[in-house]
Amino acid sequence: MSTIGQQTGQKLTDVESALRSQAQQLREETGASFKSLGDSILATLTGLSQLQKNELQDLKTTVDGRLATIQSENEKKLEQMRQTVDEKLQGTLEARLGESFKQVSDRLEQVYKGLGEMQTLAAGVGDLKRVLTNVKTRGTWGEVQLGALLEQMLAPDQYGQNIATSGTGERVEYAIKLPGRDTNGTPVWLPIDAKFPVEDYQRLVDASERGDVDAVEKASRQLEATLKLCAKNLSDKYIAPPATTDFGILFLSTEGLYAEAMRRAGLAEFIQREYRIVLSGPSTLAALLNSFQMGFRTLAIQQRSSEVWELLGTVKSEFGKYADVLAKVKKKLTEAQNTIDKAETRTRAIHRKLRDVESTDIGGLIEDEPPEEETDDAHLLVGVGEDA
């Protein structure tokens, strides 16, 4: 029994030595494994963090470069657009104003020529009298002449024929359509009526040819009274502001008749002051219509200029919105940078935890194993010794 006990003690000692050796080896292998794992994880996280940081820096650099390029290109394009618009507006305005002034100069030259040919026209009054023997025919001829002038000088949508301007059913022969002040597109009409009091004018011409001073004065006063009556009728029937202008035009069909009317001292001023009517002959009406046409063209240029400036304002507003979007992109990039910084902080925390794992005492865990397991191993060894 003593020998068995010694053998058993020796085997227990060998088993204990083997277990201690195995535990020491296991602890060393586990420490080495944990250290290798920690180094591998740390290296992987460090590489991943550096890679992400480099990629984010490259992305930020690329985005900043592209944004700067886009902003520079947009500024250049806006400057080119502004210069192009200014050049086109300036060129168009100068060309059209130059053309309009040239037309006015040509018309005034025609007026001077017409005044120079007044005597020739006066000499043909006799032939005109033979042609225009009927009152209705004379009125129709004056109206046709006025219509021809309007058709020649203005566009079809810039005047109207037989227009009811006063709301009483009276219709003026012709009226020029002027832009209204309201926004609903309602025009303002400028009434024009054609008159040709040929009898009074013919009596004046006959008296002048005879050299009868009294007859000339009498015929002149009669012609003056007739023109005043025509101006009064035009003012009462067709002038009704704000649907119309506060003045009208009385068109005298011949230059001779217009010259006699203007020769009467104070007649034109009286008619204009009392009845708000302007006397006009064929040449002066042509010049007046040309002035209206130039005004219409200037107004159209101003309207187009307003449209261009509105377009530039819209582009400016959209560019402001684009700047807001760029600010939002910059904010998102800043948030991404902050997230990467937080990831680096967590990486350092994991690294500290891994260092704590490396310093853990594995031997303490082995010594704390329950004694029942050692008893079971002793029984097994005893059984083996008995069999032996």
HELIX and SHEET records of a PDB file:
HELIX    1   1 SER A    2  GLY A  116  1                                 115    
HELIX    2   2 MET A  118  ALA A  123  1                                   6    
HELIX    3   3 VAL A  125  VAL A  131  1                                   7    
HELIX    4   4 VAL A  135  MET A  153  1                                  19    
HELIX    5   5 PRO A  156  GLN A  158  5                                   3    
HELIX    6   6 VAL A  198  ARG A  210  1                                  13    
HELIX    7   7 VAL A  213  TYR A  238  1                                  26    
HELIX    8   8 GLU A  255  ARG A  263  1                                   9    
HELIX    9   9 LEU A  267  TYR A  275  1                                   9    
HELIX   10  10 PRO A  282  GLU A  358  1                                  77    
HELIX   11  11 ILE A  362  GLU A  367  1                                   6    
HELIX   12  12 PRO A  371  ASP A  387  1                                  17    
SHEET    1   A 5 TYR A 159  ALA A 164  0                                        
SHEET    2   A 5 ARG A 171  LEU A 178 -1                                        
SHEET    3   A 5 VAL A 188  LYS A 195 -1                                        
SHEET    4   A 5 GLY A 248  LEU A 252  1                                        
SHEET    5   A 5 ILE A 277  SER A 280  1                                        
END                                                                             
